Amino acid sequence: MPDIRLPDGAVKSFDAPVTVADIAASIGPGLAKAALAGRVGGALVDTSHLVAGDADVAIVTERDADGLDIIRHSTAHLLAWAVKELFPDAQVTIGPVIEDGFYYDFSYKRAFTPEDLAAIEKRMHELAKRNDPVVRRLMPRDEAIRHFESIGEHYKAEIIASIPADQPISLYTEGDFTDLCRGPHVPSTGRLKVFKLMKVAGAYWRGDSKNEMLQRIYGTAWTRQEDLDAYLHRIEEAEKRDHRKLGRALDLFHLQDEAPGLVFWHPKGWAIWQVVEQYMRRVYQDHGYQEVRAPQILERSLWEKSGHWANFKDNMFTTESEKHDFAIKPMNCPGHVQIFNASLRSYRDLPLRYGEFGACHRNEPSGALHGIMRVRGFTQDDGHIFCTEEQIESEVTAFNRVALAVYRDFGFAGVAIKLALRPTPRLGDDASWDRAEKALRDALAACGVEWTELPGEGAFYGPKIEYHLNDSLGRPWQCGTMQVDFQMPGRLGAEYVAADDTRKVPVMLHRAIVGSLERFIGILIEDHAGAMPLWLAPVQAVVLAITDRQHRYATEVEQELKAAGLRVASDLRNEKITYKIREHSLQKLPYQLIVGDREQEARTVAVRTRSGEDLGAMTVSALIARLRQEVAARG
C-alpha cells in the first residue's frame, strides 16, 4: 500500500500499486489530462509506470522543461514511424533530443528531397491525429536482437548488441511501429501537435568517417503554435546573420577546402581582429598581466608529463623529426609553466600573471567544423595565474569583475555563469578536486553572483567557471573561463620558495575572457548582423566625392580623419552618388561623408549614418570630435 509524497508535501495513500497516470487522476481531472510523464524518486518515467512502494512523485506536464524534451523525443519516434510508412526500405538508427528540437538518422538508398520532407511531415500529422497509445514493454536482449534483424533493422540490432547481455531492452510501440528506447514517451501520439521538419544533412554512423554516411532529418517541436512561430522567426533572423555569409558579403574572411578549419583573414576582417586584440591587450596590462610567447611545437615528453598526451592526444596534431615525436600545441598552459620554471620563484612573486594571444591547433572532426565558430586553428586571449591556494578567491573575484566589464563593453548584458565539475576520467584524487571545487564556489559566492552547476563537464585537470553570453537573438555562447588546476604545475615541476624556505607547488589558474578570438568575432558579427558599432567597424567612414572636381578635397578629408586615428576610406569612382551610397550601405559602414561643390567651398562634409539619417553638414574637426566620443563610449 504505497504512500505517495507530492512536491507540495501532501501525501496520498493507495491500497495497491498505482500508475503515475492514476496518481495524476487522483489529484484532479485537469492534471490527469495534462500528464505527459512522471518523476518517481527523481527518475523520469512513463505515465504507465507502476509505483509499488512509498515514493516521492511529481507529475510532468508540458509546462515543465522535462515535458518539452519528452514531446521532442516522442516526435522523433513519430518521424521514424512516418519514414517507415512512406519508405519501408529505410533503416532507422538513432533519434535524440537536441537543443530546440530533435533529429533522426536513416539509412536509405537515395537522398531525401524537400518534397520527401513535406510528405513525411504530412504523414506525421496524420499519425498523430490517430492518437494511438504509446506502449512500453521489456524484451530480453538476445530476443530483441533477433527481432530487429528479422525485420531488416540491422543498425538497431547492432546498437542492442553493444548493451550488456543481462540488461533488459525497453521497446516502445505506437501503431504498428516499434522502436528501441529508454523512454519515457508521451502516453499517446495525439499529444504531439506542434512540430515541423527543418532540413536534411549527412551524418556518419556512430560519428566515424569510416562508416556509412546516413541521412539526418532535423525537426523541431513545441507545445504551442506561437512558440513554433517565434522559433521559426529566430531561425530566419539567424540565417540573415550567419557569419559565414556576412564574412563573404562584407569581405572579412574566407575558408577553403585546402585548409579545413583554418581562416583566411581579409584586411577588413583583420581590422576587427586587431581592435579586439588590442583592446584585450590593454585590459591585461591594466590588471597586472605580463605578456609572454611560448613555442608552437613541443616534444611529446612534455605533453606526457602534463597529461595531455593521455587525455587529449586524439585532438592533437602531431609530427616527427629526428626520431622524436612532437605536437602542435592545442593549448598554451604547458608552455607557460616552462616560463615560470625558468627562474627560481619566491612567494613574494605570487600571484604571477602571464598572458598570451596564443595560436592553438586542435584536430576537430570535419563534421564539427562551423565557419569561424568551430575551427582547427584558433587564437585565445589566454592567461595563466600562478598563485597560492589562499590567493585563489581574490584572483577569481578580480577576474570575474574584469570579465563582466569586458562583456559590457562589447554589448553583452546577459551573462550566465556556470560551474563545470569533475569529469571522468580526470587527473588527481578526490581530495584535490574537493578543494578546487570549493575554491571556485567560495569565489563565486564572494562575487555575489548566481551560478548553475554542470556535473561531469570540467576539464580533465580541474573544475572551471564558464561565462555564457546571450546575443541579440537570445542565443547563448560560451566564451570566458576560469579554471583551478592543482595537477599540472606539480606534474611539470613548478615550485616556489615559501615564507618558511620550503619548496611548494603553486596553484595554476587558467583563464580567458573572450576565449577563441575567431569564435568571439563570429559571435560579434552575428550579434550585430554585420553592422558593427563604430569602435569595432573595420571601416568607420567612407568619403564620397560627387564629381571629379571634389577628388582632391575628398582625399584631404580622408587623410585628416586617418591622422585622427580613424579607419576611413574614400570612393572617387566616376559613378553616380546614389549608386555609391547604395553600395556602401550594403557594406554596413557606420558613416558616409558626402562632398560636393558646396561642401568643398565651405570646408565641410555632409554626414549620413548607416540607418539613413541625414545629420547635415559638419566641419571635419566637429566630425572627428563626434566620432571619437562615439568610439570612446563603445555604444
C-alpha positions, 0 to 999 in steps of 0.5 A: 500500500504505497504512500505517495509524497507530492512536491507540495508535501501532501501525501496520498495513500493507495491500497495497491500499486498505482500508475503515475497516470492514476496518481495524476487522476487522483489529484484532479481531472485537469492534471490527469489530462495534462500528464505527459510523464512522471518523476518517481524518486527523481527518475523520469518515467512513463505515465504507465509506470507502476509505483509499488512502494512509498515514493516521492512523485511529481507529475510532468506536464508540458509546462515543465522543461522535462515535458518539452524534451519528452514531446521532442523525443516522442516526435522523433519516434513519430518521424521514424514511424512516418519514414517507415510508412512512406519508405519501408526500405529505410533503416532507422538508427538513432533519434535524440533530443537536441537543443530546440528540437530533435533529429533522426538518422536513416539509412536509405538508398537515395537522398531525401528531397524537400518534397520527401520532407513535406510528405513525411511531415504530412504523414506525421500529422496524420499519425498523430491525429490517430492518437494511438497509445504509446506502449512500453514493454521489456524484451530480453536482449538476445530476443530483441536482437533477433527481432530487429534483424528479422525485420531488416533493422540491422543498425538497431540490432547492432546498437542492442548488441553493444548493451550488456547481455543481462540488461533488459531492452525497453521497446516502445510501440505506437501503431504498428511501429516499434522502436528501441528506447529508454523512454519515457514517451508521451502516453499517446501520439495525439499529444504531439501537435506542434512540430515541423521538419527543418532540413536534411544533412549527412551524418556518419554512423556512430560519428566515424568517417569510416562508416556509412554516411546516413541521412539526418532529418532535423525537426523541431517541436513545441507545445504551442503554435506561437512558440513554433512561430517565434522559433521559426522567426529566430531561425530566419533572423539567424540565417540573415546573420550567419557569419559565414555569409556576412564574412563573404558579403562584407569581405572579412574572411574566407575558408577553403577546402585546402585548409579545413578549419583554418581562416583566411583573414581579409584586411577588413576582417583583420581590422576587427581582429586587431581592435579586439586584440588590442583592446584585450591587450590593454585590459591585461596590462591594466590588471597586472598581466605580463605578456609572454610567447611560448613555442608552437611545437613541443616534444611529446615528453612534455605533453606526457608529463602534463597529461595531455598526451593521455587525455587529449592526444586524439585532438592533437596534431602531431609530427616527427623529426629526428626520431622524436615525436612532437605536437602542435600545441592545442593549448598554451598552459604547458608552455607557460609553466616552462616560463615560470620554471625558468627562474627560481620563484619566491612567494613574494612573486605570487600571484604571477600573471602571464598572458598570451594571444596564443595560436592553438591547433586542435584536430576537430572532426570535419563534421564539427567544423562551423565557419569561424565558430568551430575551427582547427586553428584558433587564437585565445586571449589566454592567461595563466595565474600562478598563485597560492591556494589562499590567493585563489578567491581574490584572483577569481573575484578580480577576474570575474569583475574584469570579465563582466566589464569586458562583456559590457563593453562589447554589448553583452548584458546577459551573462550566465555563469556556470560551474563545470565539475569533475569529469571522468576520467580526470587527473588527481584524487578526490581530495584535490578536486574537493578543494578546487571545487570549493575554491571556485564556489567560495569565489563565486559566492564572494562575487555575489553572483548566481551560478548553475552547476554542470556535473561531469563537464570540467576539464580533465585537470580541474573544475572551471567557471564558464561565462555564457553570453546571450546575443541579440537573438537570445542565443547563448555562447560560451566564451570566458573561463576560469579554471583551478588546476592543482595537477599540472604545475606539480606534474611539470615541476613548478615550485616556489620558495615559501615564507618558511624556505620550503619548496611548494607547488603553486596553484595554476589558474587558467583563464580567458575572457573572450576565449577563441578570438575567431569564435568571439568575432563570429559571435560579434558579427552575428550579434550585430548582423554585420553592422558593427558599432563604430569602435569595432567597424573595420571601416568607420567612414567612407568619403564620397566625392560627387564629381571629379572636381571634389577628388582632391578635397575628398582625399584631404578629408580622408587623410585628416580623419586617418591622422585622427586615428580613424579607419576611413576610406574614400570612393572617387569612382566616376559613378553616380552618388546614389549608386555609391551610397547604395553600395556602401550601405550594403557594406554596413559602414557606420558613416558616409561623408558626402562632398560636393561643390558646396561642401568643398567651398565651405570646408565641410562634409555632409554626414549620413549614418548607416540607418539613413539619417541625414545629420547635415553638414559638419566641419571635419574637426566637429566630425572627428570630435563626434566620432571619437566620443562615439568610439570612446563610449563603445555604444 
